[in-house]
Amino acid sequence: MKKNVLAAIICLSFAINATAQKLDKFGADLGKKSLMGKEVRVPYTDLSSYFGFVKPGTAPDEVVNGKKMYYVYVWIPVAAPEIGIRMISPVPEGTKTTDKDIVSADYTANAADTKSYFDTWISFERAESVLRLEDVATKAKTTKWISIEQNDDSSEMPAQPSGSKYNSLMRITSDTSNPTKSLVMGLYRIGFTTYKRGEVTGSFLAQIGAPIKLPGVQIAAKPEQIVVK
C-alpha cells in the first residue's frame, strides 16, 4: 500500500511540474476590466517572442551591483501606448517555435536541455540618444540608458519546476509628460539576471507585447544585429 501511495505522489509531482510552465495569453493593462470579481484583460494585439539560452560560463554583457547582467535589444519602430514584457525560464516543454519567432543560435544548439533554468529578474531601459534605426550601429555602445521598469517575481506567471513563482512580468503605460516613462520610437533593451548573485544558466522565453500593431519590431542579442531593412 505504501508503495502505491508513494508512486501516486511521484506521478502527481510530475504532473504538476509538467503543467507548471504553461503560459497563458499575454493580456494588456489597456482596457482591463473587472468581471464578477475577476480581472479580465484583452490579449496584446502585437506579440513578439525571443527564445534564448545562456550556456554555463557565458560571460555577461555587464556586471551591475555584483550581478551578471545579460541583454536582449529591442527596436520599437513607433510610439506605443503600452508595452508588456514577460520572461519565463525554462522554456515550457512542448513549446514550439514558429517562423515569426526570433530563435537564438544558442537556443537551437541547446534544444535538448529542457531542464536548466534560472530565477529571472528583468529590467527595461531606453537608449537616450538612439531614436533612429540608422543610429543603432554607431551609438548603441556609448549611449546613456534610461531605466523604465524592473520586475523580479510575478504571481501572474507560471511557477518554475521548483514550484516557486520566480518568473517575471511587467507592463509599462506610456506617459508623454515624463521622459523616463514615454514609450517613443527608439532602441530599448531587456536586462536579465538572477535575483540572487550567481550563474544565469538555461533556456528562456522573452515576450514583448503591445495593444497596437508595431510593424518593424526587431529583437536581437546584440545591437549590431538590428539593421535597416
MOKANOR-V633194 format. One record per pair of residues at least 4 apart in sequence whose C-alpha atoms are under 8 Angstrom apart, sorted by the first residue. I is the first residue (numbers start at 0). J is the second residue. D is the distance in Angstrom with one decimal. If there is no record, write none. Layout:
i & j & d
I & J & D
I & J & D
This chain:
i & j & d
0 & 4 & 6.3
1 & 5 & 6.1
2 & 6 & 6.1
3 & 7 & 6.2
4 & 8 & 6.3
5 & 9 & 6.2
6 & 10 & 6.2
7 & 11 & 6.1
8 & 12 & 6.1
9 & 13 & 6.3
10 & 14 & 6.2
11 & 15 & 6.2
12 & 16 & 6.2
13 & 17 & 6.0
14 & 18 & 6.4
15 & 19 & 5.8
16 & 20 & 7.3
16 & 159 & 7.9
16 & 160 & 5.3
16 & 161 & 7.9
16 & 162 & 7.5
17 & 92 & 7.6
19 & 157 & 5.7
19 & 158 & 5.3
19 & 159 & 6.4
19 & 160 & 6.6
19 & 162 & 7.4
20 & 87 & 8.0
20 & 89 & 8.0
20 & 90 & 7.7
20 & 91 & 5.1
20 & 92 & 7.7
20 & 157 & 5.2
20 & 158 & 6.1
20 & 159 & 6.2
20 & 160 & 7.3
21 & 91 & 6.1
21 & 157 & 6.5
22 & 91 & 7.7
22 & 156 & 7.4
22 & 157 & 6.6
24 & 42 & 6.2
25 & 42 & 5.3
25 & 43 & 6.2
25 & 208 & 7.3
26 & 40 & 4.9
26 & 41 & 5.2
26 & 42 & 3.9
26 & 43 & 5.5
27 & 31 & 6.9
27 & 40 & 5.7
27 & 41 & 5.9
27 & 42 & 5.9
27 & 43 & 5.7
27 & 81 & 7.9
27 & 83 & 7.0
27 & 170 & 7.4
27 & 208 & 8.0
27 & 209 & 7.5
27 & 210 & 6.7
28 & 40 & 6.7
28 & 81 & 7.9
28 & 170 & 7.1
28 & 172 & 7.9
29 & 40 & 7.9
29 & 41 & 7.9
29 & 81 & 7.4
29 & 210 & 7.3
30 & 40 & 6.8
30 & 41 & 6.8
31 & 38 & 7.1
31 & 39 & 5.9
31 & 40 & 4.8
31 & 41 & 6.9
32 & 38 & 5.9
32 & 39 & 5.2
32 & 40 & 6.5
33 & 37 & 5.4
33 & 38 & 4.6
33 & 39 & 5.9
34 & 38 & 6.3
34 & 39 & 6.6
42 & 210 & 7.7
43 & 208 & 5.5
43 & 209 & 5.3
43 & 210 & 4.8
43 & 211 & 7.5
44 & 208 & 7.4
44 & 209 & 6.2
44 & 210 & 5.0
44 & 211 & 5.7
44 & 212 & 6.3
45 & 208 & 5.5
45 & 209 & 5.2
45 & 210 & 6.3
45 & 211 & 6.1
45 & 212 & 5.2
45 & 213 & 6.7
46 & 206 & 6.8
46 & 207 & 5.7
46 & 208 & 4.4
46 & 209 & 6.6
47 & 99 & 7.8
47 & 100 & 6.6
47 & 101 & 7.9
47 & 206 & 5.6
47 & 207 & 5.2
47 & 208 & 6.5
47 & 216 & 8.0
48 & 100 & 5.2
48 & 101 & 6.2
48 & 204 & 6.9
48 & 205 & 5.8
48 & 206 & 4.5
48 & 207 & 6.6
49 & 100 & 6.1
49 & 101 & 4.7
49 & 102 & 5.9
49 & 103 & 7.6
49 & 204 & 5.7
49 & 205 & 5.1
49 & 206 & 6.3
49 & 218 & 7.2
50 & 90 & 7.8
50 & 100 & 7.6
50 & 101 & 6.3
50 & 102 & 4.8
50 & 103 & 6.1
50 & 106 & 6.4
50 & 202 & 7.5
50 & 203 & 6.1
50 & 204 & 4.8
50 & 205 & 6.6
51 & 102 & 6.6
51 & 103 & 5.4
51 & 105 & 6.6
51 & 106 & 4.9
51 & 202 & 5.7
51 & 203 & 5.3
51 & 204 & 6.4
51 & 205 & 7.9
52 & 103 & 7.5
52 & 105 & 5.5
52 & 106 & 4.7
52 & 109 & 7.2
52 & 200 & 7.4
52 & 201 & 5.4
52 & 202 & 4.2
52 & 203 & 6.1
53 & 57 & 6.5
53 & 105 & 7.2
53 & 199 & 6.6
53 & 200 & 5.0
53 & 201 & 5.3
53 & 202 & 6.5
54 & 105 & 7.7
54 & 200 & 5.7
54 & 201 & 6.5
55 & 198 & 7.5
55 & 199 & 7.5
55 & 200 & 5.6
55 & 201 & 7.9
56 & 198 & 7.8
59 & 67 & 5.3
59 & 68 & 5.5
59 & 69 & 5.4
60 & 67 & 7.6
60 & 68 & 5.9
60 & 69 & 5.1
60 & 70 & 6.7
61 & 67 & 6.2
61 & 68 & 5.2
61 & 69 & 6.7
62 & 66 & 5.4
62 & 67 & 4.7
62 & 68 & 5.6
63 & 67 & 6.6
63 & 68 & 6.5
65 & 196 & 7.0
66 & 192 & 7.0
66 & 193 & 7.7
66 & 195 & 7.8
66 & 196 & 5.4
66 & 197 & 7.2
67 & 192 & 6.1
67 & 196 & 7.6
67 & 197 & 7.5
67 & 198 & 7.5
67 & 199 & 7.5
68 & 190 & 6.4
68 & 191 & 5.8
68 & 192 & 5.1
69 & 190 & 5.6
69 & 191 & 5.4
69 & 192 & 6.4
70 & 188 & 6.2
70 & 189 & 5.5
70 & 190 & 4.5
70 & 191 & 6.3
70 & 220 & 6.6
70 & 221 & 7.9
71 & 188 & 5.5
71 & 189 & 5.1
71 & 190 & 6.6
71 & 218 & 6.9
71 & 219 & 5.8
71 & 220 & 4.8
71 & 221 & 7.0
72 & 186 & 7.3
72 & 187 & 5.9
72 & 188 & 4.2
72 & 189 & 6.3
72 & 218 & 5.6
72 & 219 & 5.2
72 & 220 & 6.0
72 & 221 & 6.4
72 & 222 & 6.0
73 & 186 & 5.9
73 & 187 & 5.0
73 & 188 & 5.5
73 & 189 & 7.6
73 & 216 & 7.2
73 & 217 & 5.6
73 & 218 & 4.6
73 & 219 & 6.6
74 & 132 & 7.7
74 & 184 & 7.8
74 & 185 & 6.0
74 & 186 & 4.7
74 & 187 & 6.2
74 & 216 & 5.6
74 & 217 & 5.0
74 & 218 & 6.5
74 & 225 & 7.3
75 & 183 & 7.7
75 & 184 & 5.3
75 & 185 & 5.5
75 & 186 & 6.4
75 & 187 & 7.3
75 & 213 & 7.3
75 & 215 & 7.5
75 & 216 & 5.4
75 & 217 & 7.2
76 & 184 & 5.1
76 & 185 & 6.6
76 & 213 & 6.6
76 & 214 & 6.8
76 & 215 & 5.9
76 & 216 & 6.1
77 & 183 & 6.5
77 & 184 & 4.6
77 & 185 & 7.8
77 & 213 & 6.6
78 & 182 & 5.7
78 & 183 & 4.2
78 & 184 & 5.0
79 & 173 & 6.9
79 & 182 & 5.6
79 & 183 & 6.6
79 & 184 & 7.9
79 & 209 & 7.2
79 & 211 & 7.4
79 & 213 & 7.9
80 & 172 & 6.0
80 & 173 & 5.1
80 & 182 & 7.0
80 & 209 & 7.8
80 & 210 & 7.5
81 & 170 & 7.1
81 & 171 & 5.5
81 & 172 & 4.4
81 & 173 & 5.6
81 & 182 & 7.4
81 & 209 & 5.9
81 & 210 & 6.7
82 & 170 & 5.8
82 & 171 & 5.3
82 & 172 & 6.7
82 & 173 & 8.0
82 & 182 & 7.8
82 & 207 & 6.9
82 & 208 & 5.8
82 & 209 & 5.0
82 & 210 & 7.7
83 & 168 & 7.5
83 & 169 & 5.8
83 & 170 & 4.2
83 & 171 & 6.3
83 & 206 & 7.9
83 & 207 & 5.6
83 & 208 & 4.8
83 & 209 & 6.3
84 & 168 & 5.7
84 & 169 & 5.4
84 & 170 & 6.3
84 & 205 & 7.2
84 & 206 & 5.7
84 & 207 & 4.7
84 & 208 & 6.4
85 & 166 & 7.9
85 & 167 & 5.5
85 & 168 & 4.1
85 & 169 & 6.4
85 & 205 & 5.8
85 & 206 & 5.4
85 & 207 & 6.9
86 & 119 & 7.1
86 & 121 & 7.7
86 & 166 & 6.2
86 & 167 & 5.4
86 & 168 & 6.5
86 & 203 & 6.7
86 & 204 & 5.6
86 & 205 & 4.4
86 & 206 & 6.5
87 & 91 & 8.0
87 & 119 & 7.3
87 & 156 & 7.8
87 & 166 & 5.2
87 & 167 & 6.7
87 & 203 & 5.6
87 & 204 & 5.4
87 & 205 & 6.7
88 & 116 & 5.2
88 & 117 & 6.1
88 & 118 & 7.4
88 & 119 & 7.1
88 & 159 & 7.1
88 & 166 & 6.9
88 & 201 & 7.3
88 & 202 & 5.9
88 & 203 & 4.4
88 & 204 & 6.6
89 & 113 & 6.7
89 & 114 & 6.8
89 & 115 & 6.4
89 & 116 & 4.7
89 & 117 & 7.3
89 & 159 & 7.5
89 & 201 & 6.4
89 & 202 & 4.9
89 & 203 & 5.1
89 & 204 & 7.5
90 & 94 & 7.1
90 & 113 & 7.2
90 & 202 & 5.7
90 & 203 & 5.1
90 & 204 & 5.6
92 & 113 & 6.8
96 & 100 & 6.2
96 & 102 & 7.6
101 & 218 & 7.1
101 & 219 & 7.8
102 & 106 & 6.6
102 & 107 & 7.1
103 & 107 & 6.6
103 & 220 & 7.8
104 & 108 & 6.1
105 & 109 & 6.1
106 & 110 & 5.8
106 & 202 & 6.8
112 & 201 & 7.7
112 & 202 & 7.9
113 & 202 & 7.3
114 & 201 & 7.5
115 & 200 & 6.4
115 & 201 & 4.4
115 & 202 & 6.6
116 & 199 & 7.9
116 & 200 & 5.9
116 & 201 & 4.3
116 & 202 & 6.0
116 & 203 & 7.4
117 & 193 & 6.5
117 & 199 & 5.9
117 & 200 & 6.0
117 & 201 & 6.5
118 & 165 & 5.5
118 & 166 & 6.6
118 & 192 & 7.9
118 & 193 & 5.2
118 & 194 & 6.3
119 & 151 & 6.5
119 & 152 & 7.6
119 & 165 & 6.3
119 & 166 & 5.4
119 & 167 & 6.1
119 & 191 & 6.7
119 & 192 & 6.0
119 & 193 & 5.1
119 & 194 & 6.7
120 & 149 & 7.7
120 & 150 & 6.0
120 & 151 & 4.4
120 & 152 & 7.3
120 & 166 & 7.6
120 & 167 & 6.4
120 & 191 & 5.5
120 & 192 & 5.3
120 & 193 & 5.3
120 & 194 & 5.6
121 & 149 & 5.7
121 & 150 & 5.5
121 & 151 & 6.4
121 & 167 & 6.7
121 & 189 & 6.6
121 & 190 & 5.4
121 & 191 & 4.4
121 & 192 & 6.7
122 & 146 & 7.7
122 & 147 & 7.6
122 & 148 & 5.7
122 & 149 & 4.2
122 & 150 & 6.4
122 & 189 & 5.6
122 & 190 & 4.9
122 & 191 & 6.5
123 & 146 & 6.4
123 & 147 & 5.6
123 & 148 & 5.3
123 & 149 & 6.4
123 & 187 & 7.1
123 & 188 & 5.9
123 & 189 & 4.8
123 & 190 & 6.4
124 & 144 & 6.0
124 & 145 & 5.3
124 & 146 & 4.6
124 & 147 & 5.3
124 & 148 & 7.3
124 & 187 & 5.5
124 & 188 & 5.4
124 & 189 & 6.7
124 & 190 & 7.9
125 & 144 & 5.5
125 & 145 & 5.1
125 & 146 & 6.7
125 & 147 & 7.2
125 & 185 & 7.4
125 & 186 & 6.0
125 & 187 & 4.3
125 & 188 & 6.5
126 & 130 & 7.9
126 & 139 & 7.3
126 & 142 & 6.0
126 & 143 & 6.0
126 & 144 & 4.7
126 & 145 & 6.3
126 & 185 & 7.2
126 & 186 & 5.5
126 & 187 & 5.8
126 & 188 & 8.0
127 & 142 & 6.2
127 & 143 & 5.5
127 & 144 & 5.9
127 & 145 & 6.4
128 & 138 & 7.2
128 & 142 & 5.8
128 & 143 & 7.2
129 & 134 & 5.8
129 & 135 & 6.1
129 & 138 & 6.5
129 & 139 & 6.9
129 & 142 & 7.3
129 & 185 & 5.8
129 & 186 & 5.8
130 & 134 & 7.2
130 & 184 & 6.2
130 & 185 & 4.3
130 & 186 & 6.7
131 & 135 & 7.1
131 & 184 & 7.8
131 & 185 & 6.3
132 & 185 & 7.3
132 & 186 & 7.9
132 & 226 & 7.1
132 & 227 & 6.3
133 & 226 & 7.7
133 & 227 & 6.5
134 & 138 & 5.8
134 & 139 & 7.6
135 & 139 & 5.2
135 & 186 & 7.3
135 & 222 & 6.6
135 & 223 & 7.1
135 & 225 & 7.3
135 & 226 & 7.9
136 & 222 & 6.8
136 & 223 & 5.4
136 & 225 & 7.9
136 & 226 & 8.0
138 & 142 & 5.8
139 & 222 & 6.5
145 & 179 & 6.4
146 & 179 & 7.0
147 & 179 & 6.0
147 & 180 & 5.9
148 & 169 & 7.6
148 & 171 & 7.4
149 & 169 & 7.3
150 & 167 & 6.0
150 & 168 & 6.4
150 & 169 & 6.3
151 & 165 & 7.0
151 & 166 & 7.2
151 & 167 & 5.5
151 & 168 & 7.8
151 & 194 & 6.8
152 & 164 & 6.4
152 & 165 & 4.7
152 & 166 & 5.4
152 & 167 & 5.0
152 & 168 & 7.4
153 & 164 & 6.7
153 & 165 & 6.8
153 & 166 & 6.1
153 & 167 & 5.2
153 & 168 & 5.8
154 & 164 & 6.2
155 & 168 & 7.7
156 & 164 & 6.7
156 & 166 & 5.9
156 & 167 & 6.8
156 & 168 & 7.1
157 & 164 & 6.3
157 & 166 & 7.1
158 & 162 & 5.3
158 & 163 & 5.2
158 & 164 & 4.2
158 & 165 & 6.6
158 & 166 & 7.0
159 & 163 & 5.7
159 & 164 & 6.1
159 & 165 & 6.6
159 & 166 & 7.1
171 & 180 & 7.8
172 & 180 & 7.6
172 & 182 & 7.9
173 & 180 & 5.7
173 & 181 & 4.8
173 & 182 & 5.1
174 & 178 & 7.6
174 & 180 & 5.3
174 & 181 & 4.8
174 & 182 & 7.5
175 & 180 & 7.2
175 & 181 & 4.9
175 & 182 & 7.7
176 & 181 & 7.4
177 & 181 & 6.0
192 & 199 & 6.3
193 & 197 & 6.9
193 & 198 & 7.5
193 & 199 & 6.4
209 & 213 & 7.4
217 & 225 & 6.4
218 & 225 & 7.2
219 & 224 & 6.0
219 & 225 & 6.5
220 & 224 & 7.4
221 & 225 & 7.5
